[in-house]
Amino acid sequence: MGLLNQQPESNPQIGGYIGYFGLNGWWLSTFTASEREYIEDTFRPLGTEPGQGILAEGKIASTSFTAGSLLGNLAGWFKKRPEDLDLGIRIVTKTEECALADEDILSLHFAYQERIQLNYRWRKENGGALDAAISACQQQIAISPRAADAFRSEYPGQALPMHTGYEQLAIVLEKQGRLDEALTLCREAMARRWAGTWEDRIARATRRVRKKSR
């Protein structure tokens, strides 16, 4: 566990998870007061009630979260509205920073997943979001061997989950007519044993390639 996951000295003004992980400076400098209030109101993990702020209020004695997994979870609450994209991206950026500093490969994997989903969902409303989603897919794919090892270590005996980076990039490549690249990508994902409908995707792309070559 890296330094970012050690409990810092308590802060009389900022508590909760933000204080626990020593994210006070980031919290205050990255968001305005109104944004912080909105984030607190939006973050409602299981078991919390409206008005029960735990993100930057109260005292956290211990948690199973790492800094990266906490922020990755937080980012997931900002996918519902296109105007929340910027907030979500600011949170994801810090997620990646914490995960890299702590060598927390699973949190990094999920941070890239959040970046993909945030950008791809609002690609029509935000210029550059599609390119950002593609870049995040490529980043998640680049760490996929390490992520697979981390999943197997954390969840021994279980199959690997779906891989958003492989799947979303395959969809983009198919839509762009880059079928050979999509085929290569799907075969790679299947060979690395990530869950997904790879056989169906490969069969569909192969049929389109044959039809196109006639």
N, C-alpha and C positions, 0 to 999 in steps of 0.2 A: 504493500500500500504506500502510495507516494505522499509527499508532504501536504498536498492539497486535500488529502482525506483525513488529516489529523485535526482534532478539534482545537481551534485557536482559543486565545483568551477571550472571555465573554465581552461583548460590546453592550453598553447600557442602552443604546438606542436601537440596534438592529439585532434581533434574535433569530429564532426559527432556523430553517435550513441554511439560509444565507449566512447568518452569523456562525453557525456550526462549522461550515466549510471555509470560513474566512473569505467570503466573496463580497464583503461589505463595500470595498472600494469600487469593484466592478459594478455592483448594484446601483450605487449612488451616481457614478460617473456615466453609466451607459443609458440610464433611463431618467426621464423627468419625473417629478413627483406624481403627476397625473398618470403617467405610464406605469409607475410602480403600483399605484393604487389599482389600476385596471388589471395588471398582472396578478396581484394578490386576489382580486375579486374573481378572476377567471380560473385560477388554479384551484381545483376542487377534487383532490384525490379521495379515494374511497374512505368513507367514514367521517368526512368533515362536513360541516354545515355552513350555509351562507353566513358571512361575517366572521367566520372562524379562521382568521389568517394564521397560517403556520409557515408560510414561506419566509417571512422576515419578522415574525412576531412570536413571542413565547420562547420557551426553552426546549431544546432538543437534547436529551441526555445521550441517546445513541440511535443509530439507524443502520439499516442494511444497505442503504444507498451509498454509492461513491459520489464524488462531486460530479463526475461525468454522467452517471446514470440518473442522478437527480435532475440535472439540467436537460438531459435528453427527454426525460419524462415531462418536464415543464414545457419544452418546445412543442410537444405533441398537442398541447391545449390551444395552439394558435393556428389551426388549419381551417377553421370554419368560415373565416371572412377574408376576402382578398386584402382588405386594409390592414390585416394583422400580419401580413407576410414579413414586413420589415422587422417587427418585434420578434417574430419567430426566428428569423435569420440571425438577429443579434444574439439570441439565446443559443442557437446552434453553434455559432462561431465560438462562444465561450465553452460550450460543451466539448468541441473538438480540442480546444486549447487544454482543458483540464484532462481529457482522456489521454492526450499525447504526453503531457507532463507526468501523469501517473502510470503510463504504459498500460492503460486500461483498454485493451483491444476490443472488448465487446461494447463498451460505451462508445468507442470511436466508430465501430461498425454501425451502431444504431444512430449515432449523430449524422453520419452520411445518409442513412435511411430517412431521417427527418428532413434533411436538406433536400433530398430528392423529392419527397412527397410534398413538401411546402412549395417548392418551385414548380413542379410539374402540374400540380392542381390549379395554380393560378397563372399558367403560362400565357393564356390569352389576355389576361388583364394586366400583365406586367412584362414590359419589354426586357429581353435578356434572361427571363426566368427559364425558358427552355434550355438555353445554353448552360445555365447554372445547374439545371437538373442533370444534363448529360455529363457535365464535369464531375458532379457528385457521384453519379453512377460509376464513372471510370475510377474515381478514388476508392469507392467501396469495393469494386472488383479487384483493384490492385492489392488490397489487404485481405482478400478472401481466403488465401491459404492459412494465414495467421488466425483469422477469425474462425475458420473451421476447426483449427486445433484448440482454440479457446472454448468453443462450444462443446467439443468432445470432452475437454477437461472438466468443464463446469457441469455438463449433463451427460455423464457416461452412459453408454448404451442407447442413447436416443438418436434418432435420425436428425440430420441437419434441417433447419427450417427453410422456408422460402427465402430467396435472396433478391431483395428489391432492385439492387443495382443491375444484376443480370437481366431480370425480367423486364424492368422499365426500359433499359437500353435496347433490348431485343424488340420491344414494341415500337420504339422510335425508329430503329433501323428498318423494320418492316414497312412502316408508314412512309419512310423516305425512299423505299424501293431498293435499299441496299441489302439485298437478300443474301448474298454470299457472306457478308459480314455478320448478318443475323444468324445464319446457319453456324458459322464458326463460334459465335458467342454461345449459342444454345448447346452446342456439343461440348464446349468447355465447361459450362455450368453443370451439365449432366455428368461429365467425367469427374468433376470435383464433388459430386453427390449432394448438391444443393437441391432441396425440394422444388418441384415445379412441373408444369406440363410440358417438359422439354420434348418428349417424343412427338406430341401433337404439333408443337411449334415447328419442329424440324420437318415433319411430314408436310405441313402446310406450305412452308417456305420452299421446300424441294419441288412441290407441285407447281408453285408459281414460277420458279426458275425454269423448269422444263417447258411450261407454257410460254414463257417469255422468249425462249430460245428457238421456238418453232418458226 
